[in-house]
Amino acid sequence: KLFPSSKLYSDFPTKLSLILVCFLLAMFVSVLVAAAQLLSAVVASNVCQDSSSLLQAASVDTSIIVPAVGPNRIPCIIHQIWNGSLDDMPVDMAGYVKSWKTKNPGCEHRLWKDADIDVLVMSKAKDSIAPIWSALSPAERADIFRYLVLYDQGGYFAELTVSCEKPIADYQVPHDAQMLVGYEFGHRWSEVQRLEVNFARTEQFANYFLASAPQNPVLKRALEMVRERFSWKIQSNDLTGAAALSDAVHEFLEVSTPDAVAKENTVRRNPPSVHFLSYPSEHLYGEGEWKVWLLAAGRVNSAPQVAADDPSEGAELLVSRHN
């Protein structure tokens, strides 16, 4: 017999059909896979094009954000207070203001009016400062404004009697500094000397010029101190001025300097016979995210006795105060 099994012969067409079906099914699946791969490639190409468009759009949108010119965390916005135009200013004061614009062409310059400051306070400090705003003097409001606007927006604040001596882009400070604040004098006063020179603190920081990145915890603390002192019935320069700023800075420095309390104990028990500062200038202080650069007194105070009394503090002026 050619075909010893008649059953095998009879099942042959059925098996052949199954093989053909499997083959066609495999071909169909291959076509589907190839089509899916092609579609994926097309979609990926479109996504890349869309992502490129989004990045371009983002670069256009972020162009409205004021860039940093000096330290890269501090936006170059120069904040000052004046209720009129530059034409209305006294000639000398207008010259000081123009020095900021002339030496810093890449920075934004904002002259704030009292009405604008009121809006800022009511919108950004409605639960803390706004309730006491009407009881504050113009000078006290001006003090609070500088802390609040730098906390909210960041930038540089200069009183109208302060001129720019060096472009911000040329400041020799660390790029990771988030705050610049300068000593008003090159050494710590004794309490008797402090009273003689009418300083609020023995180691006082200048509040007529300072710079900060937004959301600075030091400035937040200064604002908190103002509110606390108002509740304590304080009605002196301690309420808002250099005292409040100095206290907030010193608090930050003590917390971020491990041996600060031990050193202060030593100083009070055995006062040094030479000039000193608790925290040397031209240094970066802080731990974690926030860093504060302490400017030497000679960078923010042009008084001749700064360099005469403390030669190491007589650094190149960044600003001059005229009053």
KOLZAVEX-537785 format. One record per residue (C-alpha): x, y, z; residue number from 1; residue in one letter. Coordinates in nm, 3 decimals, always signed. Example, Ala and Ser with C-alpha at 12.3 -4.5 7.8 and 13.67 -1.06 7.14 Angstrom:
BEGIN
(r (+1.230 -0.450 +0.780) 1 'A')
(r (+1.367 -0.106 +0.714) 2 'S')
This chain:
BEGIN
(r (+0.000 +0.000 +0.000) 1 'K')
(r (+0.119 +0.342 -0.088) 2 'L')
(r (-0.068 +0.486 +0.204) 3 'F')
(r (-0.070 +0.238 +0.484) 4 'P')
(r (-0.297 +0.461 +0.692) 5 'S')
(r (-0.616 +0.574 +0.520) 6 'S')
(r (-0.687 +0.804 +0.825) 7 'K')
(r (-0.364 +0.996 +0.773) 8 'L')
(r (-0.454 +1.056 +0.411) 9 'Y')
(r (-0.806 +1.167 +0.497) 10 'S')
(r (-0.676 +1.423 +0.757) 11 'D')
(r (-0.421 +1.578 +0.521) 12 'F')
(r (-0.647 +1.853 +0.369) 13 'P')
(r (-0.754 +1.963 +0.714) 14 'T')
(r (-0.396 +1.991 +0.840) 15 'K')
(r (-0.293 +2.177 +0.526) 16 'L')
(r (-0.572 +2.427 +0.583) 17 'S')
(r (-0.459 +2.482 +0.938) 18 'L')
(r (-0.102 +2.545 +0.827) 19 'I')
(r (-0.220 +2.799 +0.570) 20 'L')
(r (-0.434 +2.975 +0.826) 21 'V')
(r (-0.145 +2.995 +1.073) 22 'C')
(r (+0.084 +3.128 +0.801) 23 'F')
(r (-0.163 +3.395 +0.697) 24 'L')
(r (-0.225 +3.488 +1.059) 25 'L')
(r (+0.149 +3.524 +1.119) 26 'A')
(r (+0.180 +3.744 +0.810) 27 'M')
(r (-0.110 +3.958 +0.931) 28 'F')
(r (+0.050 +4.001 +1.275) 29 'V')
(r (+0.383 +4.097 +1.112) 30 'S')
(r (+0.207 +4.361 +0.906) 31 'V')
(r (+0.036 +4.498 +1.217) 32 'L')
(r (+0.368 +4.515 +1.406) 33 'V')
(r (+0.537 +4.694 +1.117) 34 'A')
(r (+0.249 +4.940 +1.092) 35 'A')
(r (+0.263 +5.005 +1.465) 36 'A')
(r (+0.637 +5.071 +1.450) 37 'Q')
(r (+0.588 +5.312 +1.161) 38 'L')
(r (+0.310 +5.493 +1.344) 39 'L')
(r (+0.525 +5.516 +1.660) 40 'S')
(r (+0.809 +5.670 +1.464) 41 'A')
(r (+0.577 +5.930 +1.312) 42 'V')
(r (+0.429 +6.016 +1.652) 43 'V')
(r (+0.775 +6.041 +1.809) 44 'A')
(r (+0.884 +6.276 +1.534) 45 'S')
(r (+0.581 +6.497 +1.592) 46 'N')
(r (+0.637 +6.493 +1.968) 47 'V')
(r (+0.997 +6.604 +1.921) 48 'C')
(r (+0.882 +6.887 +1.698) 49 'Q')
(r (+0.615 +6.986 +1.951) 50 'D')
(r (+0.869 +6.973 +2.237) 51 'S')
(r (+1.103 +7.195 +2.042) 52 'S')
(r (+0.821 +7.442 +1.988) 53 'S')
(r (+0.737 +7.437 +2.358) 54 'L')
(r (+1.098 +7.503 +2.454) 55 'L')
(r (+1.113 +7.794 +2.216) 56 'Q')
(r (+0.789 +7.927 +2.354) 57 'A')
(r (+0.921 +7.889 +2.707) 58 'A')
(r (+1.237 +8.079 +2.621) 59 'S')
(r (+1.025 +8.360 +2.483) 60 'V')
(r (+0.801 +8.363 +2.791) 61 'D')
(r (+1.089 +8.362 +3.039) 62 'T')
(r (+1.248 +8.658 +2.865) 63 'S')
(r (+1.014 +8.878 +3.070) 64 'I')
(r (+1.180 +8.751 +3.389) 65 'I')
(r (+1.451 +8.988 +3.503) 66 'V')
(r (+1.784 +8.804 +3.487) 67 'P')
(r (+2.053 +8.807 +3.750) 68 'A')
(r (+2.347 +9.029 +3.662) 69 'V')
(r (+2.552 +8.987 +3.980) 70 'G')
(r (+2.487 +8.687 +4.208) 71 'P')
(r (+2.286 +8.442 +4.002) 72 'N')
(r (+2.004 +8.401 +4.256) 73 'R')
(r (+1.936 +8.775 +4.291) 74 'I')
(r (+1.730 +8.926 +4.007) 75 'P')
(r (+1.866 +9.258 +3.886) 76 'C')
(r (+1.572 +9.476 +3.981) 77 'I')
(r (+1.665 +9.804 +4.147) 78 'I')
(r (+1.391 +9.925 +4.383) 79 'H')
(r (+1.366 +10.284 +4.502) 80 'Q')
(r (+1.090 +10.505 +4.644) 81 'I')
(r (+0.975 +10.829 +4.485) 82 'W')
(r (+0.627 +10.973 +4.434) 83 'N')
(r (+0.703 +11.178 +4.124) 84 'G')
(r (+0.920 +11.165 +3.816) 85 'S')
(r (+1.296 +11.210 +3.791) 86 'L')
(r (+1.232 +11.563 +3.667) 87 'D')
(r (+1.073 +11.646 +4.001) 88 'D')
(r (+1.374 +11.534 +4.206) 89 'M')
(r (+1.643 +11.763 +4.344) 90 'P')
(r (+1.935 +11.770 +4.102) 91 'V')
(r (+2.180 +11.586 +4.325) 92 'D')
(r (+1.931 +11.314 +4.416) 93 'M')
(r (+1.833 +11.266 +4.052) 94 'A')
(r (+2.201 +11.215 +3.976) 95 'G')
(r (+2.226 +10.938 +4.235) 96 'Y')
(r (+1.921 +10.764 +4.088) 97 'V')
(r (+2.056 +10.796 +3.735) 98 'K')
(r (+2.383 +10.638 +3.846) 99 'S')
(r (+2.193 +10.313 +3.908) 100 'W')
(r (+2.038 +10.321 +3.563) 101 'K')
(r (+2.355 +10.426 +3.381) 102 'T')
(r (+2.586 +10.172 +3.543) 103 'K')
(r (+2.337 +9.887 +3.520) 104 'N')
(r (+2.173 +9.900 +3.175) 105 'P')
(r (+2.085 +9.531 +3.190) 106 'G')
(r (+1.880 +9.573 +3.507) 107 'C')
(r (+1.523 +9.685 +3.560) 108 'E')
(r (+1.474 +10.004 +3.759) 109 'H')
(r (+1.152 +10.059 +3.953) 110 'R')
(r (+1.049 +10.380 +4.126) 111 'L')
(r (+0.774 +10.292 +4.372) 112 'W')
(r (+0.503 +10.540 +4.468) 113 'K')
(r (+0.327 +10.534 +4.804) 114 'D')
(r (+0.006 +10.409 +4.642) 115 'A')
(r (+0.193 +10.116 +4.486) 116 'D')
(r (+0.354 +10.034 +4.819) 117 'I')
(r (+0.011 +10.034 +4.985) 118 'D')
(r (-0.111 +9.779 +4.732) 119 'V')
(r (+0.196 +9.561 +4.789) 120 'L')
(r (+0.143 +9.562 +5.165) 121 'V')
(r (-0.229 +9.490 +5.145) 122 'M')
(r (-0.177 +9.201 +4.904) 123 'S')
(r (+0.145 +9.045 +5.038) 124 'K')
(r (+0.131 +9.116 +5.411) 125 'A')
(r (-0.240 +9.153 +5.477) 126 'K')
(r (-0.235 +8.956 +5.805) 127 'D')
(r (+0.091 +9.087 +5.950) 128 'S')
(r (+0.183 +9.438 +5.839) 129 'I')
(r (-0.141 +9.564 +5.687) 130 'A')
(r (-0.325 +9.580 +6.023) 131 'P')
(r (-0.062 +9.821 +6.165) 132 'I')
(r (+0.012 +10.013 +5.844) 133 'W')
(r (-0.198 +10.319 +5.922) 134 'S')
(r (-0.017 +10.373 +6.253) 135 'A')
(r (+0.332 +10.382 +6.100) 136 'L')
(r (+0.528 +10.693 +6.003) 137 'S')
(r (+0.652 +10.747 +5.645) 138 'P')
(r (+1.006 +10.651 +5.753) 139 'A')
(r (+0.882 +10.332 +5.918) 140 'E')
(r (+0.681 +10.243 +5.609) 141 'R')
(r (+0.987 +10.297 +5.391) 142 'A')
(r (+1.187 +10.061 +5.614) 143 'D')
(r (+0.923 +9.791 +5.596) 144 'I')
(r (+0.883 +9.832 +5.221) 145 'F')
(r (+1.245 +9.743 +5.148) 146 'R')
(r (+1.219 +9.422 +5.349) 147 'Y')
(r (+0.886 +9.327 +5.195) 148 'L')
(r (+0.962 +9.404 +4.831) 149 'V')
(r (+1.291 +9.215 +4.842) 150 'L')
(r (+1.123 +8.924 +5.019) 151 'Y')
(r (+0.844 +8.918 +4.761) 152 'D')
(r (+1.028 +9.002 +4.438) 153 'Q')
(r (+1.399 +9.003 +4.513) 154 'G')
(r (+1.648 +9.253 +4.377) 155 'G')
(r (+1.846 +9.551 +4.508) 156 'Y')
(r (+1.717 +9.832 +4.728) 157 'F')
(r (+1.888 +10.169 +4.753) 158 'A')
(r (+1.769 +10.483 +4.925) 159 'E')
(r (+1.753 +10.793 +4.704) 160 'L')
(r (+2.062 +10.933 +4.876) 161 'T')
(r (+2.270 +10.632 +4.773) 162 'V')
(r (+2.465 +10.638 +4.447) 163 'S')
(r (+2.596 +10.340 +4.253) 164 'C')
(r (+2.978 +10.343 +4.235) 165 'E')
(r (+3.035 +10.005 +4.067) 166 'K')
(r (+2.816 +9.813 +3.819) 167 'P')
(r (+2.635 +9.523 +3.982) 168 'I')
(r (+2.778 +9.292 +3.716) 169 'A')
(r (+3.127 +9.369 +3.852) 170 'D')
(r (+3.054 +9.291 +4.217) 171 'Y')
(r (+3.322 +9.056 +4.348) 172 'Q')
(r (+3.089 +8.834 +4.547) 173 'V')
(r (+3.008 +8.462 +4.524) 174 'P')
(r (+2.751 +8.381 +4.259) 175 'H')
(r (+2.563 +8.154 +4.500) 176 'D')
(r (+2.504 +8.433 +4.753) 177 'A')
(r (+2.133 +8.495 +4.807) 178 'Q')
(r (+2.172 +8.809 +5.016) 179 'M')
(r (+2.417 +9.099 +5.028) 180 'L')
(r (+2.426 +9.314 +5.339) 181 'V')
(r (+2.705 +9.540 +5.464) 182 'G')
(r (+2.835 +9.645 +5.801) 183 'Y')
(r (+2.787 +10.014 +5.873) 184 'E')
(r (+3.118 +10.030 +6.056) 185 'F')
(r (+3.432 +9.821 +6.057) 186 'G')
(r (+3.433 +9.701 +6.417) 187 'H')
(r (+3.207 +9.636 +6.711) 188 'R')
(r (+3.133 +9.936 +6.927) 189 'W')
(r (+3.123 +9.927 +7.302) 190 'S')
(r (+2.785 +10.020 +7.444) 191 'E')
(r (+2.916 +10.364 +7.538) 192 'V')
(r (+3.049 +10.423 +7.185) 193 'Q')
(r (+2.724 +10.300 +7.033) 194 'R')
(r (+2.530 +10.564 +7.220) 195 'L')
(r (+2.781 +10.833 +7.124) 196 'E')
(r (+2.747 +10.763 +6.751) 197 'V')
(r (+2.371 +10.703 +6.779) 198 'N')
(r (+2.379 +10.353 +6.639) 199 'F')
(r (+2.095 +10.114 +6.716) 200 'A')
(r (+2.327 +9.814 +6.753) 201 'R')
(r (+2.692 +9.760 +6.845) 202 'T')
(r (+2.744 +9.565 +6.521) 203 'E')
(r (+2.496 +9.730 +6.289) 204 'Q')
(r (+2.411 +9.638 +5.931) 205 'F')
(r (+2.317 +9.903 +5.676) 206 'A')
(r (+1.958 +9.902 +5.558) 207 'N')
(r (+2.002 +10.190 +5.311) 208 'Y')
(r (+2.144 +9.940 +5.060) 209 'F')
(r (+2.089 +9.566 +5.049) 210 'L')
(r (+2.011 +9.291 +4.801) 211 'A')
(r (+1.832 +8.961 +4.820) 212 'S')
(r (+1.679 +8.674 +4.631) 213 'A')
(r (+1.302 +8.629 +4.684) 214 'P')
(r (+1.170 +8.442 +4.988) 215 'Q')
(r (+1.470 +8.527 +5.205) 216 'N')
(r (+1.416 +8.391 +5.560) 217 'P')
(r (+1.621 +8.680 +5.705) 218 'V')
(r (+1.383 +8.939 +5.561) 219 'L')
(r (+1.084 +8.733 +5.663) 220 'K')
(r (+1.219 +8.737 +6.016) 221 'R')
(r (+1.276 +9.113 +6.002) 222 'A')
(r (+0.910 +9.160 +5.909) 223 'L')
(r (+0.804 +8.929 +6.192) 224 'E')
(r (+1.016 +9.131 +6.435) 225 'M')
(r (+0.848 +9.454 +6.327) 226 'V')
(r (+0.508 +9.304 +6.401) 227 'R')
(r (+0.624 +9.169 +6.738) 228 'E')
(r (+0.777 +9.499 +6.841) 229 'R')
(r (+0.465 +9.688 +6.749) 230 'F')
(r (+0.277 +9.460 +6.988) 231 'S')
(r (+0.545 +9.529 +7.252) 232 'W')
(r (+0.463 +9.903 +7.223) 233 'K')
(r (+0.806 +9.994 +7.088) 234 'I')
(r (+0.797 +10.342 +6.932) 235 'Q')
(r (+1.164 +10.409 +6.858) 236 'S')
(r (+1.409 +10.336 +6.578) 237 'N')
(r (+1.417 +9.981 +6.708) 238 'D')
(r (+1.078 +9.918 +6.552) 239 'L')
(r (+1.163 +9.905 +6.183) 240 'T')
(r (+1.505 +10.050 +6.100) 241 'G')
(r (+1.859 +9.914 +6.100) 242 'A')
(r (+1.789 +9.759 +6.439) 243 'A')
(r (+1.527 +9.521 +6.300) 244 'A')
(r (+1.742 +9.426 +6.003) 245 'L')
(r (+2.055 +9.383 +6.217) 246 'S')
(r (+1.872 +9.165 +6.468) 247 'D')
(r (+1.736 +8.941 +6.192) 248 'A')
(r (+2.079 +8.908 +6.029) 249 'V')
(r (+2.253 +8.836 +6.360) 250 'H')
(r (+1.992 +8.573 +6.444) 251 'E')
(r (+2.057 +8.401 +6.111) 252 'F')
(r (+2.435 +8.420 +6.159) 253 'L')
(r (+2.419 +8.274 +6.509) 254 'E')
(r (+2.200 +7.982 +6.401) 255 'V')
(r (+2.425 +7.902 +6.105) 256 'S')
(r (+2.755 +7.937 +6.298) 257 'T')
(r (+2.811 +7.644 +6.538) 258 'P')
(r (+3.040 +7.820 +6.791) 259 'D')
(r (+2.872 +8.162 +6.780) 260 'A')
(r (+2.723 +8.146 +7.130) 261 'V')
(r (+3.046 +8.020 +7.289) 262 'A')
(r (+3.243 +8.303 +7.125) 263 'K')
(r (+2.991 +8.563 +7.242) 264 'E')
(r (+3.021 +8.429 +7.596) 265 'N')
(r (+3.397 +8.476 +7.578) 266 'T')
(r (+3.366 +8.829 +7.438) 267 'V')
(r (+3.131 +8.938 +7.713) 268 'R')
(r (+3.343 +8.788 +7.990) 269 'R')
(r (+3.671 +8.918 +7.849) 270 'N')
(r (+3.616 +9.200 +7.599) 271 'P')
(r (+3.899 +9.210 +7.343) 272 'P')
(r (+4.130 +9.510 +7.351) 273 'S')
(r (+4.151 +9.521 +6.971) 274 'V')
(r (+3.888 +9.593 +6.708) 275 'H')
(r (+3.687 +9.292 +6.599) 276 'F')
(r (+3.364 +9.177 +6.439) 277 'L')
(r (+3.171 +8.874 +6.561) 278 'S')
(r (+3.132 +8.760 +6.202) 279 'Y')
(r (+3.419 +8.874 +5.975) 280 'P')
(r (+3.316 +9.057 +5.661) 281 'S')
(r (+3.372 +8.943 +5.303) 282 'E')
(r (+3.262 +8.595 +5.399) 283 'H')
(r (+2.968 +8.373 +5.301) 284 'L')
(r (+2.752 +8.250 +5.588) 285 'Y')
(r (+2.469 +8.004 +5.606) 286 'G')
(r (+2.388 +7.639 +5.581) 287 'E')
(r (+2.160 +7.453 +5.345) 288 'G')
(r (+2.000 +7.656 +5.069) 289 'E')
(r (+2.040 +8.011 +5.203) 290 'W')
(r (+2.372 +8.195 +5.195) 291 'K')
(r (+2.439 +8.553 +5.312) 292 'V')
(r (+2.746 +8.750 +5.200) 293 'W')
(r (+2.860 +9.013 +5.451) 294 'L')
(r (+3.006 +9.316 +5.278) 295 'L')
(r (+3.292 +9.504 +5.441) 296 'A')
(r (+3.191 +9.840 +5.584) 297 'A')
(r (+3.414 +10.015 +5.329) 298 'G')
(r (+3.198 +9.880 +5.047) 299 'R')
(r (+2.884 +10.059 +5.167) 300 'V')
(r (+3.013 +10.340 +5.391) 301 'N')
(r (+3.237 +10.606 +5.239) 302 'S')
(r (+3.319 +10.771 +5.575) 303 'A')
(r (+3.698 +10.821 +5.595) 304 'P')
(r (+3.721 +10.683 +5.949) 305 'Q')
(r (+3.614 +10.337 +5.829) 306 'V')
(r (+3.945 +10.277 +5.654) 307 'A')
(r (+4.137 +10.477 +5.912) 308 'A')
(r (+4.008 +10.275 +6.208) 309 'D')
(r (+3.995 +9.937 +6.032) 310 'D')
(r (+4.217 +9.920 +5.722) 311 'P')
(r (+4.096 +9.570 +5.636) 312 'S')
(r (+3.742 +9.705 +5.608) 313 'E')
(r (+3.835 +9.984 +5.366) 314 'G')
(r (+3.744 +9.786 +5.055) 315 'A')
(r (+3.643 +9.925 +4.716) 316 'E')
(r (+3.314 +10.111 +4.736) 317 'L')
(r (+3.011 +9.957 +4.573) 318 'L')
(r (+2.780 +10.240 +4.679) 319 'V')
(r (+2.812 +10.583 +4.842) 320 'S')
(r (+2.566 +10.732 +5.085) 321 'R')
(r (+2.518 +11.109 +5.061) 322 'H')
(r (+2.342 +11.274 +5.355) 323 'N')
